[in-house]
Protein backbone atom coordinates (compact mmCIF):
# COMPACT_ATOMS: atom_id res chain seq x y z
CA UNK A 1 0.00 0.00 0.00
CA UNK A 2 2.02 3.02 -1.18
CA UNK A 3 1.93 6.14 0.96
CA UNK A 4 0.14 9.22 -0.30
CA UNK A 5 3.04 11.67 -0.38
CA UNK A 6 2.13 13.91 -3.28
CA UNK A 7 3.36 17.44 -3.78
CA UNK A 8 1.60 20.31 -2.06
CA UNK A 9 1.76 24.08 -2.49
CA UNK A 10 4.27 26.02 -0.42
CA UNK A 11 2.35 27.67 2.41
CA UNK A 12 3.01 30.91 4.27
CA UNK A 13 4.89 28.98 6.93
CA UNK A 14 7.15 27.44 4.32
CA UNK A 15 7.93 30.90 2.89
CA UNK A 16 9.98 31.63 6.00
CA UNK A 17 12.37 28.88 4.91
CA UNK A 18 15.26 30.31 2.84
CA UNK A 19 15.61 29.25 -0.75
CA UNK A 20 19.39 28.91 -0.40
CA UNK A 21 21.89 29.65 2.36
CA UNK A 22 25.60 30.28 2.84
CA UNK A 23 25.76 26.91 4.61
CA UNK A 24 24.52 25.30 1.37
CA UNK A 25 27.33 26.94 -0.58
CA UNK A 26 29.89 25.74 1.95
CA UNK A 27 28.55 22.19 1.89
CA UNK A 28 28.54 22.13 -1.92
CA UNK A 29 32.24 23.09 -1.87
CA UNK A 30 33.01 20.46 0.76
CA UNK A 31 31.10 17.84 -1.22
CA UNK A 32 33.10 18.63 -4.34
CA UNK A 33 36.26 17.99 -2.31
CA UNK A 34 35.17 14.85 -0.50
CA UNK A 35 33.66 13.10 -3.53
CA UNK A 36 37.02 12.24 -5.17
CA UNK A 37 38.51 11.48 -1.74
CA UNK A 38 35.76 8.87 -1.21
CA UNK A 39 37.42 6.65 -3.82
CA UNK A 40 40.79 6.56 -2.07
CA UNK A 41 41.73 3.32 -0.28
CA UNK A 42 40.15 3.26 3.15
CA UNK A 43 43.43 3.44 5.17
CA UNK A 44 44.52 6.54 3.27
CA UNK A 45 41.06 8.09 3.60
CA UNK A 46 41.10 7.50 7.38
CA UNK A 47 44.60 9.00 7.65
CA UNK A 48 43.42 12.16 5.87
CA UNK A 49 40.36 12.51 8.12
CA UNK A 50 42.49 11.93 11.23
CA UNK A 51 44.96 14.65 10.19
CA UNK A 52 42.15 17.10 9.36
CA UNK A 53 40.34 16.50 12.67
CA UNK A 54 43.51 16.92 14.73
CA UNK A 55 44.10 20.20 12.90
CA UNK A 56 40.51 21.27 13.71
CA UNK A 57 41.01 20.37 17.38
CA UNK A 58 44.13 22.53 17.55
CA UNK A 59 42.17 25.41 16.03
CA UNK A 60 39.16 24.71 18.30
CA UNK A 61 36.81 24.40 15.33
CA UNK A 62 33.21 25.30 16.31
CA UNK A 63 31.78 22.30 14.40
CA UNK A 64 33.36 19.94 16.94
CA UNK A 65 31.77 21.71 19.92
CA UNK A 66 28.51 19.68 20.07
CA UNK A 67 30.43 16.39 20.21
CA UNK A 68 32.84 17.68 22.83
CA UNK A 69 29.90 18.95 24.87
CA UNK A 70 28.19 15.57 24.66
CA UNK A 71 31.24 13.69 25.85
CA UNK A 72 31.76 16.04 28.79
CA UNK A 73 28.04 15.88 29.55
CA UNK A 74 27.90 12.07 29.63
CA UNK A 75 31.29 11.24 31.10
CA UNK A 76 31.97 14.26 33.30
CA UNK A 77 35.29 14.08 35.10
CA UNK A 78 36.14 10.79 33.40
CA UNK A 79 36.59 12.67 30.11
CA UNK A 80 40.25 13.60 30.38
CA UNK A 81 41.85 15.67 27.65
CA UNK A 82 43.47 12.67 25.95
CA UNK A 83 40.22 10.70 25.93
CA UNK A 84 38.30 13.70 24.64
CA UNK A 85 40.65 14.20 21.70
CA UNK A 86 40.70 10.48 20.80
CA UNK A 87 36.91 10.35 20.97
CA UNK A 88 36.54 13.42 18.76
CA UNK A 89 38.97 12.03 16.18
CA UNK A 90 37.22 8.66 16.04
CA UNK A 91 33.82 10.36 15.86
CA UNK A 92 34.86 12.34 12.80
CA UNK A 93 36.39 9.27 11.19
CA UNK A 94 33.13 7.34 11.54
CA UNK A 95 31.11 10.30 10.21
CA UNK A 96 33.41 10.58 7.19
CA UNK A 97 33.33 6.81 6.55
CA UNK A 98 29.53 6.79 6.59
CA UNK A 99 29.49 9.57 3.98
CA UNK A 100 32.24 7.83 1.99
CA UNK A 101 30.17 4.64 1.78
CA UNK A 102 27.18 6.55 0.43
CA UNK A 103 29.08 8.58 -2.17
CA UNK A 104 30.88 5.50 -3.49
CA UNK A 105 27.51 4.01 -4.43
CA UNK A 106 27.25 6.45 -7.33
CA UNK A 107 30.20 4.95 -9.20
CA UNK A 108 30.66 1.60 -7.43
CA UNK A 109 27.12 0.41 -6.61
CA UNK A 110 28.13 -3.24 -6.29
CA UNK A 111 31.05 -2.63 -3.92
CA UNK A 112 29.31 -2.37 -0.57
CA UNK A 113 30.71 -3.04 2.89
CA UNK A 114 29.32 -6.14 4.57
CA UNK A 115 26.04 -5.50 6.38
CA UNK A 116 24.39 -7.66 9.02
CA UNK A 117 20.94 -7.67 10.59
CA UNK A 118 20.63 -9.06 14.11
CA UNK A 119 17.24 -9.56 15.74
CA UNK A 120 15.43 -10.43 12.53
CA UNK A 121 13.21 -12.77 14.54
CA UNK A 122 11.74 -9.83 16.46
CA UNK A 123 10.62 -8.21 13.21
CA UNK A 124 9.17 -11.45 11.84
CA UNK A 125 7.28 -12.14 15.07
CA UNK A 126 5.84 -8.62 15.10
CA UNK A 127 4.62 -8.89 11.52
CA UNK A 128 3.16 -12.34 12.24
CA UNK A 129 0.78 -10.63 14.71
CA UNK A 130 -0.73 -8.76 11.77
CA UNK A 131 -0.64 -5.31 13.38
CA UNK A 132 2.47 -3.96 11.69
CA UNK A 133 5.74 -2.93 13.32
CA UNK A 134 7.51 0.37 13.99
CA UNK A 135 11.31 0.43 13.79
CA UNK A 136 12.36 3.16 16.23
CA UNK A 137 15.79 3.91 14.78
CA UNK A 138 18.50 5.61 16.82
CA UNK A 139 20.21 8.29 14.65
CA UNK A 140 23.68 6.85 15.11
CA UNK A 141 26.36 7.69 12.59
CA UNK A 142 25.78 4.79 10.15
CA UNK A 143 22.00 4.54 10.59
CA UNK A 144 20.68 6.72 7.74
CA UNK A 145 21.92 4.39 5.00
CA UNK A 146 22.88 1.11 6.61
CA UNK A 147 19.68 0.39 8.54
CA UNK A 148 17.77 0.69 5.27
CA UNK A 149 20.36 -1.43 3.48
CA UNK A 150 20.29 -4.18 6.13
CA UNK A 151 16.51 -4.55 6.10
CA UNK A 152 16.34 -4.52 2.29
CA UNK A 153 19.04 -7.21 2.13
CA UNK A 154 16.82 -9.43 4.31
CA UNK A 155 13.79 -8.87 2.07
CA UNK A 156 11.89 -6.45 4.33
CA UNK A 157 9.94 -3.64 2.64
CA UNK A 158 10.28 -0.57 4.83
CA UNK A 159 8.26 2.65 4.66
CA UNK A 160 10.34 5.43 6.22
CA UNK A 161 9.04 8.65 7.78
CA UNK A 162 11.18 11.56 6.63
CA UNK A 163 11.13 15.33 6.68
CA UNK A 164 11.81 17.36 3.55
CA UNK A 165 14.97 18.65 5.28
CA UNK A 166 16.62 15.24 5.78
CA UNK A 167 20.21 15.86 4.76
CA UNK A 168 22.71 18.71 5.13
CA UNK A 169 20.46 21.52 3.84
CA UNK A 170 17.59 23.37 5.54
CA UNK A 171 16.70 25.50 2.51
CA UNK A 172 14.09 24.83 -0.16
CA UNK A 173 16.50 24.69 -3.09
CA UNK A 174 19.24 23.03 -1.07
CA UNK A 175 16.87 20.24 -0.03
CA UNK A 176 16.13 19.51 -3.69
CA UNK A 177 19.75 19.60 -4.82
CA UNK A 178 22.08 18.74 -1.94
CA UNK A 179 19.81 16.54 0.17
CA UNK A 180 18.77 14.57 -2.88
CA UNK A 181 22.37 13.41 -3.30
CA UNK A 182 21.93 11.45 -0.07
CA UNK A 183 18.28 10.42 -0.27
CA UNK A 184 18.65 9.06 -3.81
CA UNK A 185 20.99 6.33 -2.53
CA UNK A 186 18.91 5.66 0.60
CA UNK A 187 15.73 5.31 -1.46
CA UNK A 188 17.19 2.33 -3.32
CA UNK A 189 16.68 0.33 -0.13
CA UNK A 190 13.19 1.59 0.82
CA UNK A 191 9.73 0.59 -0.26
CA UNK A 192 8.69 4.24 0.07
CA UNK A 193 9.46 7.45 1.92
CA UNK A 194 6.54 9.09 3.71
CA UNK A 195 7.31 12.80 3.56
CA UNK A 196 6.57 15.66 5.94
CA UNK A 197 6.59 18.56 3.50
CA UNK A 198 7.61 22.17 4.26
CA UNK A 199 4.90 24.18 5.93
CA UNK A 200 2.67 21.15 6.44
CA UNK A 201 1.57 19.53 9.66
CA UNK A 202 3.04 16.06 10.33
CA UNK A 203 -0.50 14.79 10.97
CA UNK A 204 -1.03 13.88 7.31
CA UNK A 205 2.12 11.72 7.36
CA UNK A 206 1.02 10.18 10.66
CA UNK A 207 -2.32 9.17 9.12
CA UNK A 208 -0.45 7.57 6.23
CA UNK A 209 1.70 5.61 8.67
CA UNK A 210 -1.42 4.52 10.57
CA UNK A 211 -2.95 3.15 7.35
CA UNK A 212 0.27 1.32 6.54
CA UNK A 213 0.38 -0.29 9.98
CA UNK A 214 -3.25 -1.36 9.64
CA UNK A 215 -2.11 -3.16 6.46
CA UNK A 216 0.63 -4.89 8.52
CA UNK A 217 3.47 -2.89 6.98
CA UNK A 218 6.91 -2.20 8.38
CA UNK A 219 7.45 1.47 9.24
CA UNK A 220 10.65 3.17 10.38
CA UNK A 221 10.79 6.37 12.45
CA UNK A 222 14.02 8.00 13.59
CA UNK A 223 14.47 8.87 17.25
CA UNK A 224 14.63 12.68 17.44
CA UNK A 225 14.86 15.16 20.31
CA UNK A 226 12.37 17.79 19.15
CA UNK A 227 8.62 17.84 18.58
CA UNK A 228 5.31 19.03 19.96
CA UNK A 229 5.65 16.57 22.84
CA UNK A 230 8.93 15.21 24.16
CA UNK A 231 10.05 12.92 26.96
CA UNK A 232 12.93 13.74 29.28
CA UNK A 233 14.37 10.44 30.42
CA UNK A 234 17.19 9.96 32.98
CA UNK A 235 20.37 8.47 31.51
CA UNK A 236 23.83 8.17 33.10
CA UNK A 237 22.89 10.78 35.68
CA UNK A 238 21.75 13.21 32.97
CA UNK A 239 18.72 13.58 30.70
CA UNK A 240 17.87 12.21 27.26
CA UNK A 241 15.22 14.12 25.28
CA UNK A 242 13.05 12.07 22.92
CA UNK A 243 10.01 12.93 20.81
CA UNK A 244 6.89 10.95 21.72
CA UNK A 245 5.56 10.36 18.20
CA UNK A 246 6.68 6.74 17.70
CA UNK A 247 5.40 5.28 21.00
CA UNK A 248 2.10 7.16 20.68
CA UNK A 249 1.66 5.80 17.15
CA UNK A 250 2.39 2.30 18.46
CA UNK A 251 -0.26 2.75 21.17
CA UNK A 252 -2.83 4.04 18.69
CA UNK A 253 -2.24 1.32 16.10
CA UNK A 254 -1.35 -1.69 18.24
CA UNK A 255 1.91 -2.08 16.30
CA UNK A 256 5.05 -3.47 17.91
CA UNK A 257 7.67 -0.84 18.78
CA UNK A 258 11.19 -2.14 18.06
CA UNK A 259 14.32 -0.16 19.00
CA UNK A 260 16.99 -0.30 16.29
CA UNK A 261 20.69 0.56 16.64
CA UNK A 262 23.39 0.51 13.98
CA UNK A 263 27.16 0.37 14.49
CA UNK A 264 30.31 -0.66 12.70
CA UNK A 265 32.12 -3.68 14.18
CA UNK A 266 35.42 -4.16 12.42
CA UNK A 267 34.63 -4.25 8.71
CA UNK A 268 30.94 -5.10 9.18
CA UNK A 269 28.17 -2.54 9.72
CA UNK A 270 25.65 -4.22 11.99
CA UNK A 271 22.01 -3.29 12.55
CA UNK A 272 20.61 -4.65 15.80
CA UNK A 273 16.87 -4.95 16.48
CA UNK A 274 15.91 -5.21 20.16
CA UNK A 275 12.79 -7.02 21.43
CA UNK A 276 9.59 -4.96 21.28
CA UNK A 277 9.17 -2.40 24.03
CA UNK A 278 6.44 -3.17 26.53
CA UNK A 279 3.65 -0.58 26.50
CA UNK A 280 1.73 -1.10 29.76
CA UNK A 281 -2.03 -0.71 29.79
CA UNK A 282 -3.52 2.33 31.42
CA UNK A 283 -2.93 6.03 30.76
CA UNK A 284 -1.10 6.75 27.52
CA UNK A 285 1.37 9.05 29.23
CA UNK A 286 2.49 6.23 31.50
CA UNK A 287 2.98 3.85 28.58
CA UNK A 288 4.94 6.45 26.61
CA UNK A 289 7.14 7.15 29.63
CA UNK A 290 7.83 3.41 30.00
CA UNK A 291 8.84 3.22 26.33
CA UNK A 292 11.20 6.16 26.77
CA UNK A 293 12.82 4.60 29.84
CA UNK A 294 13.31 1.30 28.00
CA UNK A 295 14.84 3.12 25.02
CA UNK A 296 17.24 4.91 27.37
CA UNK A 297 18.46 1.54 28.68
CA UNK A 298 19.16 0.45 25.10
CA UNK A 299 21.02 3.70 24.48
CA UNK A 300 23.10 3.25 27.61
CA UNK A 301 24.49 -0.07 26.40
CA UNK A 302 25.21 1.43 22.97
CA UNK A 303 27.03 4.42 24.48
CA UNK A 304 29.18 2.13 26.59
CA UNK A 305 30.24 0.10 23.55
CA UNK A 306 30.29 2.71 20.75
CA UNK A 307 30.76 6.18 22.27
CA UNK A 308 32.33 7.47 19.06
CA UNK A 309 29.46 6.36 16.80
CA UNK A 310 26.63 8.44 18.25
CA UNK A 311 26.43 10.76 15.23
CA UNK A 312 23.31 12.96 15.37
CA UNK A 313 22.17 11.03 18.45
CA UNK A 314 24.63 13.20 20.38
CA UNK A 315 22.02 15.96 20.39
CA UNK A 316 19.58 13.82 22.36
CA UNK A 317 21.80 14.11 25.44
CA UNK A 318 22.31 17.88 25.49
CA UNK A 319 20.09 20.33 27.34
CA UNK A 320 19.23 21.87 23.97
CA UNK A 321 18.78 19.06 21.39
CA UNK A 322 19.05 21.54 18.51
CA UNK A 323 22.73 22.11 19.35
CA UNK A 324 23.62 18.51 18.71
CA UNK A 325 21.75 18.05 15.49
CA UNK A 326 19.26 15.41 16.70
CA UNK A 327 16.51 17.30 14.96
CA UNK A 328 13.66 16.00 12.88
CA UNK A 329 15.51 15.69 9.58
CA UNK A 330 14.83 12.02 9.18
Buried (B, 14 or more C-beta within 10 A) or exposed (E): EEBEBEEEEBEEEBEEBBEBBEBBEEBBEEBEEBBEBBEEEEEEBBEBBBEBBBEBBEEEEEEBEBBBBBBEBBBEEEBEEEEBBEBBBBBBBBBBBBBBBBBBBEEEEEEBBEBBBEBBEBBEBBBEEEBBBBBBBBBBBBBBBBBBBBBBBBEBEBBBBBBBBBBBBBBBBBBEBBBBBBBEBBBEBBBBBBBBBBBBEBEBBBEBBBBBBBEBBBBBBBBBBBBEEBBEBEBBEBBBBBBBBBBBBBBEBEBBBBBBBBBBEEEEBBBBBBBBBEBEEEEEEEBBBBBBBBBBEBBBEBBEEBBBBBBBBBBBBBEEBEBBBBBBBB
